[in-house]
Amino acid sequence: MDTLQIFSYTGVFVFAVTGVLKARTKRFDIFGASVLAFCMAYGGGTLRDLLIGIRPVNWVNDNVAIVIVLTSTIITFFFKLNSSLIKKLIFWIDAFGIGLFTVVGIQVALRNSIPTGYALIMGMITATFGGLFCDVLCNKVPALLKPGQLYATACLIGGGLYLIMIKYQLQTETSMIISVLITASIRIYAIRKKLQLPVI
């Protein structure tokens, strides 16, 4: 198992847990929670694979990832947590999840000979569109589109830094870890300080 797979599986676990926690805020049953976990874990990666022409999409032949989603769904579903703790967990887990999936998305794109600029966009899509699909299923305005979130911005900055580091041949694993931490830190800081892009 290489570093990319480890980051990918960690991201799948993190986002599956986030999906179940979001389902709990809407009082979904275990099937609904599983659907949200699946969308959160695979939505962005599926769209990325379709856009860059990977057929079948990566998760179709990956039994390990499916087991991770189902296991994390069942475990999280049966943990009894109060609503305030759930919101805090979603916030922290999601921040690191987008960092993990930004790096994974970029690496998958680069391995499929996608140019650097588009690889960065694929990283952002991988990290954010699962959450967008989840929010739509929960009948909410996607956090990706709301002011004061800096969702995509955090991914683009962290992902851009990752591309610079690998261009200058910094060790891949080190570059990945730094990128995840930078992306998560920007996201956390933006929410804490209520930073936002200009609003129309």
TIZA-886829 format. One line per field, with one value per residue (C-alpha): residue number from 1; residue in three letters; x, y, z. Coordinates in nm, 4 decimals, decimal comma, padded with zeros to 6 digits. Each point is the difference from the previous one (the first is absolute). Layout:
// residues N
num: c(NUM:...)
residuo: c(Ala:...)
c1: c(X:...)
c2: c(Y:...)
c3: c(Z:...)
***
This chain:
// residues 200
num: c(1:2:3:4:5:6:7:8:9:10:11:12:13:14:15:16:17:18:19:20:21:22:23:24:25:26:27:28:29:30:31:32:33:34:35:36:37:38:39:40:41:42:43:44:45:46:47:48:49:50:51:52:53:54:55:56:57:58:59:60:61:62:63:64:65:66:67:68:69:70:71:72:73:74:75:76:77:78:79:80:81:82:83:84:85:86:87:88:89:90:91:92:93:94:95:96:97:98:99:100:101:102:103:104:105:106:107:108:109:110:111:112:113:114:115:116:117:118:119:120:121:122:123:124:125:126:127:128:129:130:131:132:133:134:135:136:137:138:139:140:141:142:143:144:145:146:147:148:149:150:151:152:153:154:155:156:157:158:159:160:161:162:163:164:165:166:167:168:169:170:171:172:173:174:175:176:177:178:179:180:181:182:183:184:185:186:187:188:189:190:191:192:193:194:195:196:197:198:199:200)
residuo: c(Met:Asp:Thr:Leu:Gln:Ile:Phe:Ser:Tyr:Thr:Gly:Val:Phe:Val:Phe:Ala:Val:Thr:Gly:Val:Leu:Lys:Ala:Arg:Thr:Lys:Arg:Phe:Asp:Ile:Phe:Gly:Ala:Ser:Val:Leu:Ala:Phe:Cys:Met:Ala:Tyr:Gly:Gly:Gly:Thr:Leu:Arg:Asp:Leu:Leu:Ile:Gly:Ile:Arg:Pro:Val:Asn:Trp:Val:Asn:Asp:Asn:Val:Ala:Ile:Val:Ile:Val:Leu:Thr:Ser:Thr:Ile:Ile:Thr:Phe:Phe:Phe:Lys:Leu:Asn:Ser:Ser:Leu:Ile:Lys:Lys:Leu:Ile:Phe:Trp:Ile:Asp:Ala:Phe:Gly:Ile:Gly:Leu:Phe:Thr:Val:Val:Gly:Ile:Gln:Val:Ala:Leu:Arg:Asn:Ser:Ile:Pro:Thr:Gly:Tyr:Ala:Leu:Ile:Met:Gly:Met:Ile:Thr:Ala:Thr:Phe:Gly:Gly:Leu:Phe:Cys:Asp:Val:Leu:Cys:Asn:Lys:Val:Pro:Ala:Leu:Leu:Lys:Pro:Gly:Gln:Leu:Tyr:Ala:Thr:Ala:Cys:Leu:Ile:Gly:Gly:Gly:Leu:Tyr:Leu:Ile:Met:Ile:Lys:Tyr:Gln:Leu:Gln:Thr:Glu:Thr:Ser:Met:Ile:Ile:Ser:Val:Leu:Ile:Thr:Ala:Ser:Ile:Arg:Ile:Tyr:Ala:Ile:Arg:Lys:Lys:Leu:Gln:Leu:Pro:Val:Ile)
c1: c(00,0000:00,1580:-00,0312:-00,2732:-00,2176:00,0528:-00,1064:-00,2933:-00,1285:00,0464:-00,1996:-00,2729:-00,0283:-00,0021:-00,2616:-00,2185:-00,0095:-00,0864:-00,2836:-00,1485:00,0269:-00,1813:-00,2669:-00,0451:-00,0740:-00,2882:-00,1095:00,0497:-00,0212:00,3022:-00,0710:-00,0163:00,3195:00,1706:-00,1070:00,1393:00,3218:00,0419:-00,0702:00,2354:00,2798:-00,0337:-00,1935:00,2964:00,2263:-00,2678:-00,0491:00,3785:00,0342:-00,2812:00,1525:00,3479:-00,1265:00,0720:-00,2315:-00,1213:00,0316:00,2567:-00,2315:-00,1769:00,2932:00,1078:-00,1552:00,2129:-00,1488:-00,3562:00,0738:00,1432:-00,3168:-00,2373:00,2028:00,0363:-00,3720:-00,1099:00,2421:-00,0836:-00,3740:-00,0155:00,2068:-00,2328:00,1236:-00,1680:-00,0650:00,2651:00,2705:-00,1185:00,0418:00,3503:00,0966:-00,1324:00,2000:00,3334:-00,0326:-00,1134:00,2926:00,2547:-00,2118:00,0158:00,3764:00,0385:-00,2243:00,1556:00,3362:-00,1539:-00,1918:00,3091:00,2115:-00,2620:-00,0247:00,3780:00,0330:-00,2483:00,2077:-00,2315:00,1773:00,0927:-00,2669:-00,2802:00,1457:-00,0426:-00,3653:-00,0468:00,1411:-00,2501:-00,2889:00,1051:00,0081:-00,3184:-00,2617:-00,0820:-00,1031:-00,1947:-00,1973:-00,0610:-00,1325:-00,2350:-00,1359:-00,0516:-00,1912:00,2610:00,1864:00,3393:00,2718:00,2235:-00,2154:-00,0519:00,2000:00,2269:00,1030:00,3100:-00,0501:00,1333:00,2496:00,1649:00,0262:00,1472:00,2619:00,0968:-00,0034:00,2003:00,2613:00,0136:00,0653:00,2791:00,1615:-00,0010:00,1292:00,3018:00,0317:-00,0801:-00,0707:-00,3518:-00,1187:00,1254:-00,1660:-00,3291:00,0017:00,0901:-00,2731:-00,2650:00,0977:00,0011:-00,3392:-00,1566:00,1542:-00,1345:-00,3464:00,0017:00,1390:-00,2556:-00,2912:00,1385:00,0705:-00,3025:00,2155:-00,1743:00,0434:-00,1825:-00,3774:-00,2045)
c2: c(00,0000:00,3306:00,3418:00,1123:-00,2976:00,0686:00,3638:-00,1091:-00,2563:00,2458:00,2574:-00,2546:-00,0842:00,3657:00,1053:-00,3061:00,0923:00,3599:-00,1255:-00,2053:00,2944:00,2195:-00,2687:00,0051:00,3744:-00,0806:-00,3096:-00,2412:-00,3766:-00,2270:-00,0370:00,3771:00,0333:-00,2554:00,1913:00,3258:-00,1723:-00,1455:00,3353:00,1839:-00,2543:-00,0594:00,2896:00,2224:-00,2854:-00,1432:00,3345:00,0370:-00,3465:00,0692:00,3342:-00,1414:-00,3176:-00,2712:-00,2956:-00,1636:00,2573:-00,0901:-00,1197:-00,2599:-00,2424:00,0979:-00,2315:00,1450:00,3473:-00,1381:-00,1876:00,3197:00,1947:-00,2650:-00,0582:00,3700:00,0495:-00,2739:00,1020:00,3721:-00,0621:-00,1795:00,2556:00,2242:00,3598:00,3290:00,2508:00,2496:-00,2692:-00,1219:00,3508:00,0284:-00,3424:00,0831:00,3235:-00,1579:-00,3245:00,1794:00,2458:-00,2823:-00,2019:00,2698:00,0187:-00,3744:-00,0166:00,3078:-00,1779:-00,3300:00,1696:00,1820:-00,3168:-00,2061:00,2709:00,0284:-00,3795:00,0181:00,2650:00,2914:00,3415:00,1655:00,2729:-00,2454:-00,2441:00,2727:00,0406:-00,3779:00,0085:00,2677:-00,1945:-00,3209:00,1794:00,2067:-00,1514:-00,2942:00,2559:00,1940:-00,3111:-00,0785:00,3479:-00,0206:-00,3346:00,1631:00,2858:00,2583:00,2706:-00,1666:00,1285:00,0205:00,2860:00,1909:00,3113:-00,0314:-00,3595:00,0244:-00,3667:00,0053:00,2768:-00,2105:-00,2947:00,2120:00,1595:-00,3280:-00,1845:00,2735:-00,0209:-00,3780:00,0398:00,2503:-00,2358:-00,2991:00,2205:00,0804:-00,3703:00,0154:-00,3535:-00,1009:-00,1180:00,3190:00,2133:-00,1828:00,0474:00,3708:00,0560:-00,1709:00,2063:00,3281:-00,0713:-00,0958:00,3008:00,2454:-00,1525:00,0083:00,3553:00,1223:-00,1335:00,1255:00,3505:00,0049:00,0730:00,0053:00,0888:00,3099:-00,0539:00,1072)
c3: c(00,0000:-00,1085:00,1650:-00,2411:00,0959:00,3701:-00,0462:-00,2160:00,2515:00,2856:-00,1961:-00,0742:00,3702:00,1075:-00,2546:00,0627:00,3697:-00,0945:-00,2205:00,2841:00,2405:-00,2537:-00,0325:00,3767:-00,0021:-00,2397:00,1973:-00,2911:00,0514:-00,0520:-00,3730:-00,0432:00,2036:-00,2272:-00,3117:00,1396:00,1111:-00,3492:-00,1702:00,2319:-00,0430:-00,3753:-00,1547:-00,0809:-00,1068:-00,2287:-00,1750:-00,0345:-00,1554:-00,2475:-00,1009:-00,0639:-00,1672:00,2571:-00,0755:00,2109:00,2776:00,2675:00,2763:-00,2183:00,0279:00,3521:00,2596:00,2804:-00,0423:00,0038:00,3229:00,1521:-00,0870:00,1361:00,3167:00,0795:-00,0701:00,2411:00,2762:-00,0242:-00,0299:00,3342:00,1928:00,1993:-00,0183:00,0843:-00,2786:00,1082:00,0005:-00,3418:-00,1458:00,1441:-00,1343:-00,3477:00,0029:00,0986:-00,1956:-00,3154:00,0127:-00,0093:-00,2444:-00,2672:00,0481:-00,0503:-00,3052:-00,1634:-00,0047:-00,1131:-00,2828:-00,1248:00,0059:-00,1848:-00,2663:-00,0394:-00,0297:-00,2875:-00,1821:00,0789:-00,0239:00,3293:-00,0013:-00,0687:00,2539:00,2632:-00,1009:00,0182:00,3537:00,0980:-00,1572:00,1764:00,3347:-00,0214:-00,2287:00,2268:00,2614:-00,2627:-00,1002:00,3681:00,0730:-00,2995:00,1265:00,3423:-00,1683:00,1055:-00,1902:-00,0618:00,2338:-00,3082:-00,1319:00,3241:00,0950:00,3010:-00,0725:-00,2254:-00,0860:-00,3555:00,0807:00,2718:-00,2403:-00,2793:00,2277:00,1683:-00,3316:-00,1729:00,2737:-00,0459:-00,3733:00,0695:00,2515:-00,2351:-00,2831:00,2156:00,0860:00,3687:00,1270:-00,1085:00,3426:00,1664:-00,2688:00,0514:00,3778:-00,0254:-00,2598:00,2156:00,3044:-00,1963:-00,1603:00,3333:00,1757:-00,2592:00,0269:00,3817:00,0126:-00,2567:00,2045:00,3305:-00,1357:-00,2342:-00,3031:-00,3353:-00,3634:-00,1342:-00,0182:-00,3040)
***
